[in-house]
Amino acid sequence: MKKFVDILDKYVTNPVNEALSEHDHYGPYGYLKIMTWDKPIITENYIAGSLNDLNYLKNLLNKMLSEVAIGESFDVAEYYGSGNGAAAKFFVMPDPFDPVIMDKSQPIVNKYLQQRGI
């Protein structure tokens, strides 16, 4: 459930990532990019910010995870940066969870979201 928090923790504690434009790719297909930047921002291509910003995001996610149950979701875009070009919606799934199955179940996920007005 906290795998993304662990990813952020490893990113912000690696001194190599202090330089602007440093980045790493994550996820089953490597589409998610975390990048060091001069301000906190979320776009379709990356989640970026200074190491302090990304550490703030890590702590925010930890807090939000403690307040939601498995099967629920939340979005952090309104709390992280301004002028974001994308949402950052997190679906809380049980461990172990293979994100590739989301591709196979996308119609089910879409129906679930629609039913809840998300």
C-alpha positions as CSV (number, residue, x, y, z in Angstrom):
1,M,0.0,0.0,0.0
2,K,2.9,2.4,0.6
3,K,5.1,1.4,-2.3
4,F,4.9,4.8,-3.9
5,V,5.9,6.4,-0.6
6,D,8.9,4.1,-0.5
7,I,9.8,5.1,-4.1
8,L,9.7,8.8,-3.1
9,D,11.8,8.2,0.0
10,K,14.5,6.5,-2.0
11,Y,14.4,9.3,-4.6
12,V,14.7,12.1,-2.1
13,T,17.4,10.5,0.0
14,N,19.7,9.9,-3.1
15,P,22.1,12.8,-3.3
16,V,22.5,12.2,-7.1
17,N,18.9,13.5,-7.5
18,E,19.7,17.0,-6.1
19,A,20.6,18.3,-9.6
20,L,17.8,20.0,-11.6
21,S,16.3,17.7,-14.3
22,E,17.5,14.5,-12.6
23,H,14.8,11.9,-12.9
24,D,13.9,8.2,-12.6
25,H,11.2,6.2,-14.3
26,Y,8.8,3.9,-12.4
27,G,5.9,1.6,-12.8
28,P,5.3,-1.5,-14.7
29,Y,5.9,0.2,-18.1
30,G,8.3,3.0,-16.8
31,Y,5.8,5.7,-17.7
32,L,5.8,7.4,-14.3
33,K,8.7,9.9,-14.0
34,I,9.8,11.6,-10.8
35,M,12.0,14.6,-11.5
36,T,13.9,17.2,-9.6
37,W,12.7,20.6,-10.5
38,D,12.7,24.2,-9.2
39,K,9.0,24.1,-8.1
40,P,6.4,21.4,-7.2
41,I,4.3,20.4,-10.2
42,I,2.3,17.5,-11.6
43,T,1.9,17.0,-15.3
44,E,0.9,14.2,-17.6
45,N,4.5,13.2,-17.9
46,Y,6.0,13.7,-14.4
47,I,5.7,14.6,-10.8
48,A,8.4,17.1,-10.0
49,G,9.9,19.4,-7.4
50,S,12.9,20.0,-5.3
51,L,13.9,17.2,-3.0
52,N,12.3,19.2,-0.2
53,D,9.1,19.4,-2.2
54,L,9.1,15.7,-3.0
55,N,9.8,14.9,0.6
56,Y,6.7,17.0,1.5
57,L,4.7,15.0,-1.0
58,K,6.0,11.8,0.5
59,N,4.8,12.9,4.0
60,L,1.5,14.1,2.6
61,L,0.9,10.7,1.0
62,N,1.8,9.0,4.3
63,K,-0.8,11.1,6.1
64,M,-3.5,10.6,3.5
65,L,-2.8,6.8,3.4
66,S,-3.4,6.7,7.2
67,E,-6.9,8.3,6.6
68,V,-8.2,6.1,3.8
69,A,-9.2,2.4,3.5
70,I,-8.2,-0.1,0.9
71,G,-10.4,0.4,-2.1
72,E,-10.6,4.1,-1.7
73,S,-8.8,6.8,-3.6
74,F,-7.6,10.4,-3.2
75,D,-6.0,13.1,-5.3
76,V,-3.1,15.3,-4.1
77,A,-2.9,17.7,-7.0
78,E,-4.6,20.5,-5.0
79,Y,-2.1,20.1,-2.2
80,Y,1.1,19.9,-4.2
81,G,2.1,22.8,-6.5
82,S,0.0,25.2,-8.4
83,G,-1.0,25.3,-12.0
84,N,-0.8,21.5,-12.3
85,G,-1.6,20.1,-15.7
86,A,-2.8,16.8,-14.4
87,A,-4.4,15.1,-11.4
88,A,-2.5,12.7,-9.2
89,K,-5.1,10.2,-8.2
90,F,-4.0,7.4,-5.9
91,F,-6.0,4.2,-5.6
92,V,-5.3,2.4,-2.4
93,M,-4.9,-1.3,-3.2
94,P,-4.0,-4.3,-0.9
95,D,-0.5,-5.8,-0.9
96,P,0.6,-7.6,-2.9
97,F,-0.9,-5.8,-5.9
98,D,0.2,-6.0,-9.5
99,P,-0.7,-2.7,-11.3
100,V,-0.7,-4.4,-14.6
101,I,-4.1,-6.0,-13.7
102,M,-5.6,-2.4,-13.8
103,D,-5.1,-2.5,-17.6
104,K,-7.1,-5.7,-17.8
105,S,-9.8,-4.4,-15.5
106,Q,-10.0,-0.8,-16.7
107,P,-13.7,-1.1,-17.7
108,I,-14.4,-2.3,-14.1
109,V,-12.4,0.5,-12.6
110,N,-14.2,3.1,-14.8
111,K,-17.6,1.7,-13.8
112,Y,-16.5,1.9,-10.1
113,L,-15.4,5.5,-10.5
114,Q,-18.5,6.5,-12.4
115,Q,-20.8,4.9,-9.7
116,R,-19.0,7.0,-7.1
117,G,-19.0,10.2,-9.1
118,I,-15.2,10.3,-9.3
